[in-house]
């Protein structure tokens, strides 16, 4: 098995005007600080304040936008990254893994990947994606691209520069149609960063947001070894050559993922599960007491000192005993968030370390918080209650269905 050396992954070079020569630790960190500035000051980040997370936008700060959600994910990602580095330091493995001089860049890449993780998402959530894809499929019929004559194209496929030659025309037409009919927020994020806004970020920083590794024009089944990593489109035909170069620069095998992306994904999973429930209480879909009972009954069999009691039960009891001026709602979610983070962040960090050989190779075919553990069950509990009691609410459905107007 190849050795784990993050100096081969944390690549600080850029596509254009890349820094040259061997860099000191301080100089490398300055390069990633430049990435931070480019990202935070970009229109793509500012636009997140006008996109909803679950509920329609409001004039007050009661519920989350994509921007506030992304900032929360950024903080959780930083927490996980620091926990990983702290544990590796305790085990005297930082130098072994080439991280002794790269702890700052490691944290920065994770933070900025978390902040950027939703920049490609359209308005109206996943219904927005579905509306875009349905509109194109009704007009392009990608499955017929190879059999129809060129004159049937409703997009100007014939104007493409076919460097591969005319004999590959039908294949190119099929790819373009498939590509256009598979709009996906993660793939659009890559397109925004490279093609549309030309942010010229470091290879490592872009690698951090390549969550899925399947090209949008892919047809047929995906290999079992990469079934999770390829479950959604990750990039478009327009970025094919850029992704090929990125794989080379980051030493990634085909359809493999950049190691730090697993941390971003875990931070997102932890953040939105609690946040969606908090927003639902804020919108009066249910009370804190009703939420607690939803969670209690959905968990099933209860035992003293179970993970449910340590996280949810503890938050419920402390909020009821609240003698401070803060509301019971605020107290409950403060304790629930703290308890959840205190359990899930160390677990995600240890899962990263325990599976580091596969993660470093980019082939770990699941999420960090997707296993048979009680921690995964807790996360699933939050998600299931949200699906059953929040996402089916008229306010949420109305927002999503607006994407079809």
N, C-alpha and C positions, 0 to 999 in steps of 0.2 A: 504494500500500500504506500502511495506517495506520502511524503512528509507534509505536515501542516505548517505552512509559512505564510502568514498574512501579508508579508511584504510583496508577495506575488499577486495579491488580490486588491490591496488598497493602493490602487494605481492613481497617482495624482496628475497624470498627463491629461491633456484635452485634445479634442479633434482638431481644433484650430489654435495656432499660437501657443503651443504647449510649452511649459517650462522645461528647460534643458538641464542636464547635468545632475550629479548626485546632490541631494538636498539634506540639510540638517533637519533635526526634529522640528525646530522652530519654523524653518522655511516651509516644510511640508504642511504644518498646521496653518500657516498663513494662506497657503493655496486653498485649503478647505474653508477657511474663513471667507475667502473670496467667493466660493460657492454659496456660502450662507447669505452673503450680501446679494448675490444675483437672484437667489431664490426668494428671499423675503421681500425684495423690492420689485418683484416681477408682477405684471398684471394678472398672471395666472393665479397667484395667491390672493390678490385683492378681490378677484372675482368670486372667490369662495364665500365671501360675506353676503353675496346675493343668491346663494344656492342653499336650499333647505337640506336639513338632515333627515327628519321624519315628518315634522309638522309644517304647515304653511308659514311663511315669513311673517313676523309681527314687528310692530314699531318698538316694542320694548325688548328687553334682553331675557325674557322668560324662558324661551326655548332655544335650542342650539341651531346654528347655521353650520355649513360645511367648514367654515373657517374656525369657529370655536371648537368644533369637534376635532379638527386637525391639530389645533394647539394642544388639546388634551392628549391626543395620541402621541404628539411630540414629547410631552413630559413623561408619559409612561414608557416610551421607547428609550428615553435617556435613562430612566430608572433601571430598566432591564439591562441595558448596555453596561451601566456602572456595576450592576450586580454580577454580571458575567466577568468583567475585568477584575473585580475585587476577589472573586472566587479563584480565578486563574492565578492571581498574585499570591493568594494564600497557599496555593499548591506549587508555587515557584515554576509556573509554566508560561509566563508571559514571554520570557526570552526564548524559550523553546519554540513557541508559536510565532515568533517574529513580531510580537506586539509590544515589547518593552518600550519602544520609541514611537509607537503609533496609537497609544490609548486615546489621545485627543482626537485625531482623525476618525478613529473607530466610533467614538461617541457622536461626533459631528455628522458623519455619514448617516448614522441611524436616525438622529434627530431630524435632519433635513429630508430624509426619505419619508419619515412619518408626516412631516408638514406637507409634503408634496403628494401624498398617496392618493388624494381624491381630485387632483387638479384636472383630470380628464373626464370626470363624471359630468354628464349633462344635467340640466334642470329636470325636476320631477323624478329623480331617483332612477331605479331600474326600469320603471315604466317609460322614462324618457329614452333609455336605450332601446327598449322594445318598440317604441313608436318609430324611432329612426330606422330601425332594421325592417320593420313591417312595411314602411313607406317604400324603401328601396326594393325589397323583395317583390312587392306587387308590380314594380315597373321593370325590373331587370331579369327576374327569373334566372338566377345564377346556374341552376341545374341544366338549363338549355343552352348554355353558352357555346358548347362545342358543336351542337347540331344545327344551330340557327345560322343563316348567312350573316355576313357582316352588316348588312343594311338593317338588321333587326336590332342593332344595339341602340339603346336609348341614352347611353352616355357615350361620349366621343372616345371610345376605346381605340379607334383607328388612328387617332392623332398621337398615340404613344410612340416614343422612340423605341422601336423594337430592335435593340442591339443584338438580340439573339438570332435575328433573321426571320423572314416571312414564314418559314416552315413551322415556327413555334407560335404563330399568331393565335391559334385557337387556345393554346395553353395559357397564353398571356391574357386573352379575353376572359377565360374562365377564372383565372386568379383575380383579375380586377373586379369582376362581378362578385365573387365570393367575398373579397376584401370589403367592398362597399356595403355589402349586406350583412356584415358582422361587426357593426360598430360596438366597441367595448371601452368602458372608461379607462381601464389600465393601459390599453393599447393607445388610446387617445392621449394619455399622459405622456407617453414616450414621444408621440408625434408633436405635441406642444413643446416639449423641452428641446427637441432637436430641430425639427423641420419648420414649425410655425414661429417660434420665438427665438430660435437660435441662441439659446442661453450658454452654449459652449461650456457645459459643466464637465468636471473630471469624469473619467470613465467609471471610477468606483461609485461616484454619487449617482450616476444614471443607472448603474447596475442595481443600486438599492431599490429602485422603483419598478424593475422588471419582474413583476410578481408572477406572471404566467408566461410560459415559454413556447406556447403554440402560436404559429403564425395565423393571421386571420383567414388566409385562403386555404387552410388545411382542410382536406376532405378525408373521410374514412375514420376508422378507429385509431386511437392513440395507443402506444405501447404501455403495457401494464406497469413497467418500471417507472413511467413518468405520468401515470394516469392523473394524479393530483396536480402536478406541476403544469399539466397541459389541459386542464379542464375548461379553460376559457382562452380566448384569443389574447395574446400578449403584445403583439405589434403588427403593424400593417405592411403591405407590400412596399409602400413609399420609404419605409425605414429598414428594409431587408438588408441592404448593404451596410448600413450603420450598425445594425445589430450583429452582423457577421464580424465587423471590425471590433465591436465591443467584446464579443466572445473571445476574440484573439487577444485583446489587451488584458482581459481579466482571467485568461486561461480557463475558460468555461467550455465544457464539452457541449455538443448540440443538445438543445432543449433542457439544459441544466440551469440552475438558479444561482445567483450571487449569494454568498453566505449570510450577509447582514440583512437580506430581505426577510428572512424568517423572523427576525426580531421586530421589524416593522409590522409584519402581519400579526404577530402576537399582541403587540401594543394596540393595534386597531381592534382586535377581537375583545380585549379586556375593556377598552374604553367605551365602545358603542353599546355593549350589552347593558351596562349600568346606566349609561346616559339616556338610552331610549326609554327605560323605565322611569327615570326621574322626569323626563320631559312629559311622559304620559300623566304622571301625578300633577305636574304643573298645569297641564291642560284639562285637569279634572275628568280624565277618562276613568280613573278610579282613585280612591283615597290610599294613603299609606297603609291603613289597616287592611283594606281590600287587597292591596298588592301583597302584603305579608301573607295573607291567607291563600292567595293564588300560588305564591311560591311554596308555602308550606304543603299544600295538597299536591302540587305537581312533583315535589321531591319524593313523596311516597313514604316508605318505611323510615321511622325516626328513631334515633338512638342518642343517648346522652353523649356529649363530646364529639358528635359527628361533625363533618365539615359544614353542614347546613347550620347546625347550632352555633358553631364557632364564628361563622360569618354573618348569616342572615339573622339567626336567633339572637345573637349578641347585639347586633345593631338595633333590633326591635326592642329588646329589653332596655338598652341604654337610652333610646329615644323616649321611651315611656317614662323613664325615671328622670327625664330632663328637668332641671331646675333653672336653666339659663333662660335668657330672654329670646333665644332663637326658637323658631317654630319646631314642632315635632317632625314635620316633613324635612326641614333642613337638617335636623339632628340625625334622622334616620339615614338619609343619603350620605351624610358626612361619614357616619360610622360604617355604612355598607361599602362605600368606596374605599375607605381605609382598610377595612377587613379584607375586602376582595383583593386589593393590591398587595397587601402583606402576605397573602397566601399564593396568589397566582404569579406574581413577579418572580419570587425566588424559584418557583417550580419551573417557569418558562426558562429562566437562566440555567438551571441545572439540566433541563432537557437539551438545551443548546450544547452544553459542555459534554453531556453523555453521548450525544450523537454527532459530535464534531467531525469525525472522519467523513461521514456521509454528507453532512452539511457543508463542509469545506469543499467537497467534490461537487456539490450542487445537486445531489441525487436523492436527498432525503425526501421521500415521497408523501409527506403529510405535514400538517401544521404542528407547531410546537405544542399547542394546547388541544391537540386532537389525538386522544388515546383512550385507554380504558380506565384511567385514573378518576378519583373523586373530583380532582380539580377540573378535568374536562367535563365531568357531569355537572358541576356547579355552573360552568359557563353555558352549557347546554340548557340548564334550568332557566337562566335569564333569557336566553334566545327563545325558548319554547313559550314562555309566558308572554313575551313580546309578540310573537307570531299569533298566539291565540287571542290575546286581549287588546293589543295595541294596533297592529298593522291592519286589522280588519275594521278598525273604527272609521266611521264616515269621513272625519276630517282628513285622515291619512289617505283613504281611497280617493277622495275628491281631488287631493293634490296630485296623486299619481295619474289619475285618469285625465287630468288637464293636459298631460303630455300628448294625448291623441287629438287635441283640438287643433 
